[in-house]
Amino acid sequence: MAALEQSGVQVDTPQPLTVLTEDEALFQSTVRQFAREQITPHVRAMDEAAAFRKEILAQFFQMGLMGIEIPEEYGGQGGTFFQAVLAVEELSAVDPAAGVIVDVQNTLSINALLRWATPQQKAKYFPRLAKNTVAAYALSEAGSGSDAFAMATRAEDRGDQFLITGRKLWITNAAEAGLFLLFANANPEAGYKGVTAFLIERDFPGFQVGKKEDKLGIRASSTCELILDNCKVPRANVLGEFGQGYKIAIETLNEGRIAIGAQMVGLARGALGHAVSYAKERKQFGKPIGEFQGVQFELAKIAVDVEAARLLVYNAARLKDAGRPFTAEAAMAKYFASEIAENAASKAIEVHGGVGFTKDYPVEKLYRDAKIGRIYEGTSNIQLMTIAKKLLGK
Ligand SMILES: Cc1cc2nc3c(=O)[nH]c(=O)nc-3n(C[C@H](O)[C@H](O)[C@H](O)COP(=O)(O)OP(=O)(O)OC[C@H]3O[C@@H](n4cnc5c(N)ncnc54)[C@H](O)[C@@H]3O)c2cc1C
């Protein structure tokens, strides 16, 4: 286990992991209140319509939730990765579809630009992303999911521009996005070392957003196909170095999956909250069902799981902000949080009895939403592979 033991973090005054700074606590309570008051009334309708309300998206921008880590000089909040994680947790406690919109914007797309964009690219795109432009992250294809670098999308070098041709699948935020961080292979003979990252604007010639998926859960979050037919991308829109796209993809996904852990912690917390409220109200045998030990123990077990998952997520996020190694910790956080979220939502339905199985109560939606946690940003098997690699020193 030595390889997984703590990465030598030494601080003078260690803090409990759940203790927040004043700024973080204020940020958390602001997002929590917004989610409860402004999103809750629309959750069911957005799920049924499979569409996210434009007004709420506009409010995300106004509140700075779409540019949490963008430096203030570009109109962003100048916040931390940890704050992005807090936002995703709070939104997901009310609606995990809202959580993933903010997740992809901040922890995948903006995060990649922060690390790899040139000063010119930052000056061009950060003000837009902070103000009104949704971003999407396009890696997966029909033939390449877990084996992401087996992608078939090709970029042809034409000097001052690239011509990109291919199709991407499953792209979150694509219906709303104005900017796409897209991976294509610009030198297939070099294998994964040909993969290059490009910044593609929605109106670039040859670019089109295709079919929107009709999904089991997180239905209000758009998931679409992208079609590129000799899409013209200026050379200035290569993100990072030519042939280094695989590194950008791996590193951003390592980070992004911490926030998927946060999405699942929020979801599980939301399910627990609904179950506790119902257990206090619903009477059988002349008393609230929450007075039966059988119900109490189910609630207590979910609470343990939520706490454990949150500690994993917060620790991974704190390690990332501290510039410490966090890859295995991030994989553990995402793996564990997505496992417990599905269980929490399932048990919350059981605590509700028959009404939990209907759309009149919010827990059936959370159960549907939980399933995606084990699939995107690396399936549970891929997380286990990452953890095992570290264990075995590979
Ligand atoms: C709602 C939704 C949103 C998404 N958003 C995005 C997005 O914004 N951007 C993006 O690029 N992608 C996105 N994805 C794609 C997502 O990341 C992939 O679906 C995921 O990585 C799995 O790939 P796959 O679907 O091709 O499954 P596969 O890779 O075909 O996996 C199928 C099964 O085989 C298992 N498996 C595969 N390889 C191995 C192995 N070596 N060892 C053990 N088991 C293995 C997997 O664990 C899984 O159980 C999204 C997907 C969904 C459903």
The ligand as a Gaussian input file, in Angstrom:
#p B3LYP/6-31G(d) Opt

LIG

0 1
 C      -24.622000      11.001000     -20.639000
 C      -23.223000      10.894000     -21.152000
 C      -22.431000      12.023000     -21.219000
 C      -21.133000      11.949000     -21.713000
 N      -20.394000      13.093000     -21.868000
 C      -19.208000      13.036000     -22.534000
 C      -18.507000      14.230000     -22.874000
 O      -18.925000      15.342000     -22.550000
 N      -17.359000      14.125000     -23.593000
 C      -16.856000      12.918000     -23.988000
 O      -15.809000      12.903000     -24.647000
 N      -17.488000      11.766000     -23.665000
 C      -18.653000      11.793000     -22.962000
 N      -19.332000      10.641000     -22.651000
 C      -18.766000       9.354000     -23.071000
 C      -18.294000       8.516000     -21.893000
 O      -17.125000       9.059000     -21.349000
 C      -18.137000       7.077000     -22.393000
 O      -19.432000       6.562000     -22.594000
 C      -17.358000       6.213000     -21.425000
 O      -16.008000       6.595000     -21.374000
 C      -17.443000       4.729000     -21.772000
 O      -17.168000       4.509000     -23.113000
 P      -18.168000       3.597000     -23.979000
 O      -19.533000       4.132000     -23.798000
 O      -17.633000       3.518000     -25.351000
 O      -18.105000       2.187000     -23.285000
 P      -16.983000       1.027000     -23.572000
 O      -15.621000       1.614000     -23.509000
 O      -17.377000       0.290000     -24.785000
 O      -17.221000       0.129000     -22.292000
 C      -18.259000      -0.852000     -22.195000
 C      -17.984000      -1.686000     -20.952000
 O      -16.724000      -2.362000     -21.094000
 C      -15.902000      -2.075000     -19.982000
 N      -14.487000      -2.028000     -20.404000
 C      -13.962000      -1.398000     -21.489000
 N      -12.647000      -1.559000     -21.527000
 C      -12.308000      -2.287000     -20.441000
 C      -11.086000      -2.793000     -19.906000
 N       -9.900000      -2.559000     -20.510000
 N      -11.129000      -3.511000     -18.766000
 C      -12.305000      -3.762000     -18.138000
 N      -13.489000      -3.316000     -18.591000
 C      -13.484000      -2.589000     -19.727000
 C      -16.374000      -0.743000     -19.453000
 O      -16.040000      -0.563000     -18.083000
 C      -17.882000      -0.834000     -19.683000
 O      -18.471000      -1.529000     -18.614000
 C      -20.612000      10.683000     -22.115000
 C      -21.409000       9.541000     -22.016000
 C      -22.703000       9.637000     -21.558000
 C      -23.546000       8.381000     -21.515000

